[in-house]
Amino acid sequence: MTRTEGEKKPARVVVADDQTVVREGIVMLLGLLPGVEVVGAAGDGEEAVRLVGELAPDVVLMDLRMPRCDGVEATRRIRARYPGTQVVVLTTFADDESLFPALRAGARGYLTKDAGGDEIVRAVESVLSGDAGLSPSIQRRLLERLSQPEPEPAATETPDGLTARETEVLVLIAEGLSNQEIARKLHVSTATVKTHINNLFAKTGLKDRAQAVRYAYAKGLVWPPAK
């Protein structure tokens, strides 16, 4: 849902950060800014997802490094379950290993914690209007990454004779997506996803999704989230 120029209601925001001092500081800062109403604060990703379900905020300001459920996974769950809530990452980290997983998980904005109050408000307003809320430095980083040529895929990198699509499905299983979520992401039917899963299980000798996750990590197809 986007906002029109005529709408004057403040943006309802949940703040998620595991550091109490930082979280309370962000809440206090936002309380001084026009156009923003903080409706909840979470100490980890699990709590952030729960608060979004209870409060239906417009935006979550999401830290990345949190216990129980990190910001990337919390973003993925929120965007899958509550698509009316946007996520703006607000983190200390601006490295590629933090930026791109967060954007792939569905974050529409990405700011570092040295951002000023006005910059945070602009990012919130941008994502609510349907735009991306990215700081100039993050925009440059993203453009630089997108301008780099993609490496040619090597056939030897696909384990056990898996096709490229079967490998893609395996990676998404390892990232915790359900069959329905994989189908939406790949723009195919659930039945097609099940066929790919059956094929990759047959080729690899895997019995269930838990084994598939371990297999994907062992083959270097996915990596544990950074802590």
N, C-alpha and C positions, 0 to 999 in steps of 0.2 A: 504494500500500500504506500503511495506517495502522497505528499502534502502539496496543497496549492498555496498560492500567494495569500489567499484570503484567510487561511487557517491560522489562528493566533494561539492555539493551545500549545503549551510547552511540550517538548519531546520528553517522554517518560523513559528514564534510563535506569538500568541496573549496572552497578560497578562490581567487577569480579577481580579480586587480587588477594593472594594469600598472605601478604604482609600487612598486618593490621595498621601500622602507621601510614603506609602508602595508601591503603584503601581509604582510611578515614580522611587523609589529606585530599584525595581526589574528590571524595564526597563533599568535603567542606568547600573546595574550590568551585565545584559545579553548582553548589548552593548559592554562590555569589553571582552566578552568570545568568543573564536573561535567556529565556527560551528553553531552559532545561529544568526538569524536575526529577530528582533522584528518588526512585520508588523502592529500591532495595539494594543490598550489598551482600556479596558472596565471598567466602574465604577459599573456595576451590571450585573446580569445574562441575563437580556433581551438584553442589549447591546452586551454582549459576543456572544449570539446566532446570533444576526444580523451581527456582524462583521465576524463571521465564514461564513455566507452565502455570504457576499460580497467579502471576501479576500481569502477564502479557505486555511487557514493556515494548516501546518502539525500538530501542537500541540497547545492546549490551556493550559496555566498554570492557574488553576482555584481556586480562594478562595471559601470557603464554605458559610460564613456568609455575605450575601449581600442583599440589599433591592430589592423590586419588584419581583425578581426571584432569589432564592438562588442557590448555586453552584451545589447542587445535581440535582435540577430540570433542570438547564441549561445544565448540563452534559447529562441528559437523552434526552433532546431535540436535542442536538448536535449529539449524537451518533445515534439517530433515523433518523435525517434529513440529516446529513453530515457524513456518516460512514468513509470517508477518513481522517477525522480529529480526532486525538487522544486527550485524556484529561489526564493531570497530575494535581492532586490536590496539591496545595501549600497553607497550612493553618496553623494557630496557634494551631489548635485542633488535638489531636491524640487519642481522646477517641473513644470507640467502637461505640457510637451513631453517630459519624461523619464518622468514617472509613468505616463501612460496608454498609451504605446506598450509599455512594459515589461509592464504588466498584460495588454494585449491579446496579447502574445507568449507569455503563459503563466506569468509570475511569480506565485507565490502569496503572496509577502511583499515588503514594501518598507520599508527602514529607511534613515535617513541616518547618516553616519559618526560623528555625535556620540552615537549610541546607546551605552548602556552594555552591559557583558557580559551582565548579567541580561536585558536587553531582547532581545539577540541570541538567547540561549538560548530565551526564551519564543517568539520568532518561529519558530525551528527546530522547537520542540515543537509549535507550533500548526499549521504546514503538514504535519507528519508525522501529526497527528491528523485531518487533513482540513479544518482551519479556515484562515482567512487570517491571515498574520503581518504585520499592518500597525500601524505606530506610531499613537498617537492623533491626531497632527497629520495624518498621511496619511489616516486614516479620515475626518476632518472634510473634508479637501480632496475626497476621493472623493464623499462625500455631497453636498457643495455642488455638485459638477459634475453629479451625477446628478439633483439637484433642479432644475437649470436647464432650462427648456423647450427642446425640440429645435426648431431653425429649420425652417420649412416648405421642403421641397425645391422649387427652381425648375426648371421644365422647360428653361429656356434654359441651365442649367448642365450639361446632358448633351450632350457634343459629338457631332457627326456623326450624330445620330439614334439614338444608343445607348439601349437601355432601361436602367432602373435596375439590373437584374440583370447585364446585359452590362457596365455600368460597374463594378459591384462585382467581377466576375470580372477585368476589366482591372486594377483596383487590386491585387488579390491576385497576379496575374501579376507586376506591377511590384514587389511586396514579396518576390518570390522563391519563391512557393509552387508546388509541382507540381500537375498536374491532380488527383492523388489527394488531396493536402492541401486543395485548394480544395473538392473534393467533400465531404470530411469537415467542413470548416468551414461550408459552406452546407447540409449535410445533404441533398445530392442525389447522384445517381449520377455516375460518371466520364463516362458517355456524354452526360449532360445538360451537363456542363461543356464537353465537346468541342463540343457544338452551339452553346453560347454563344460559345465562342472562334471557331468558324467564322463565326458571324454578325457578331461585332464586327470580325473581320479583313476580311470582305467590305464592311462599311459604311465602314471607315476606310482600306481599301487597304493594310493592313499585311501583311507577308509572313511574319514570324516573331516569336518572343517577344522578341528583342532590340529589334526595332523597336517592339513594343508597350510595352516599358519606357520607351524614349525618348519615345514618344507620350504616355504617362501623365504623365511629368515635364513635357513641353512644355505640356500642357493644364492643369497645376496640380492634377492629381488626387492626386498623391503628392509628397512632399518628401524630399530627401536626409536621412539621419539626422544629428542634431546631433553635432558633434565637440567 
